[in-house]
Amino acid sequence: MKKLLILISLICLTGCYPEDDNRTTYYNYIRFTNNSSNNLKIIMDDTESSVIYYDTEVTSNTSTEYIEQILYSDSFYGIHGNENRIKIIFTDTNKGYICGDNPDSSGYCFTTKGSPLRTENINDFIFDKQEGTSRYYTFEITQEDYENAHELP
């Protein structure tokens, strides 16, 4: 009888724990390519805390390293996370772009494409490749983007 009670207790205890989470993890890797003839600087920061999450310079005709984005759904959201703003500044001028959430209301974001932040518009990115559940994208800065850049505050 004791063995039966122990067996029933054991079955009840193991039945109380949820099964392992079987969610699939997806990875989006996003980089910036500077296809303009001018060097630029990319800064992602939090507008409330002024914490800078990403700060890099990109010379003409080069790319940044990929930024990893972890998702639990097979969706595309551009660059997401704590960043509230991205600044793309051409280093030879005070011109560039400042983009926030999509849709952007800053008045300084791109006019020919959307913000690279938290967007579902996958058409603003170039699809590079897919490896399993990992997808690679590029956000391209063009010569036209340089020529149409805003005078920044």
N, C-alpha and C positions, 0 to 999 in steps of 0.2 A: 504494500500500500504506500509506504514512504517513497519507493522508487517511482510509483505512478504520480504522486504529488510533485516530486522533483521534476519529472519529465513534463508534466503539464505546466509547471511554473517556468521551466526553461523555454517551452514553446511560446508561452504568453510573453515572456520578456523579450525574446528575439523578434516577436511579431510587433512590438511597439516601436521599433526603430524604422525609420523610413528607408526605403531602398536608395541606393546610390543615385545621385542626380545624373540622368543620362542626356543632359543637354549637350548639343554639339557646340564647340567653340569655333568661331570663325575669326579670321584675321584679315584685316585690310591694311595694306602697307601703302603709304602715300608719301610721295616726294615732290619737290618743286624742281622744275627745270627752267633755267634762265636762257632763253633763246633770243634775248635782245642783245644789242651790241654794247650794253652798259652793265656794270656791276650793280648788285643790289643787296640789300640787307632784309632779312625776314625776322620779325619779332612777334611772338605770341605771348600775350600777357593777360592777367586778370585785372579788369578795370577797377574793381573794388579794392583789392589788396595791393595792387601794383607789383605783384609777383610775376617775374618773367619766367615762362616755362620753356621757351625756345628762342634762341638768338643765334643766327648764323649769317655769314656773308656768302653770296653765291656769285662767282665771277661769270662773265659772259660765256655762253655755250657750255655750261656745266650744270650738274644736278646736286641736290642735297642727298644725304642718306635717306632711306625710307623711314618714316615714322610709323610705328606699329599701333594699330587700333584693334582692340579685342572686342568682339561682339558675341552675343548669344542668340542672334538671329541672322538669317541669310539676307541682310539688308545692307544698303549703302547709306552712310550719313556724312560723308566727307570727313574732315578732321573734327573729332569731338573730344570731349573731356572737360577740363576746368577752364580752358581758354575762353575768354570772353571777347577777345579782339585779336586780330592779326594785322600787322603793319608790314607792308612791302614798300621799301623806300629805295629809290635809285640813288646811289651814293654820290653821283656827280651833280645832283640837283637836290632840291627839297621837294621833289615830286614823288608821287607814289600812290598807294592805296591803303585805306584803313577800312577793314571789314569786321562787322560783328556777326550776330546771329543772322540766319537767313529767314525771312527776307531782311536785308540790311537797311537800317534807317540812318546811317551816319552821313550819307551824301558823298562819301569818299571811296566807296567800293567800286568794283569794276562795272562798266556799263555794257561791255560785250559778253560778259559771263557773270555767273553768280559768285558769291563768297565761297571760299574753300572750307569755311567753318560750318559744321552742322547743317549740311545741305543734303537733300535727297536727289539733286540734279546731277546724276552720274555723267551726263553729257558734257559737263564742264571739265571733266577729267579724261585723260587718255588711259585706256586699259592696256597695261603692259603684258601681264601673264597671270595664270592661275596655277597653283600647285596644291592639290588637295582642297582644303578649306581656306587656303591663303590666296588672296587676290592682291595684285600689285597695280597701283595707279600713279599717274603723274599729273600734276597741276602745272600747266605750261605758262610761263611769262614770256610774251612775244615782243617783238620790236613795236608792233602796233600798240601793245599795252604801255610801252615806254612813251610813245608819242602821244597817247591819250591820257597819261597820268595826271592826277589832280595836284594842284599846288597845295601842300599840306600845311595845316595850322602849326 
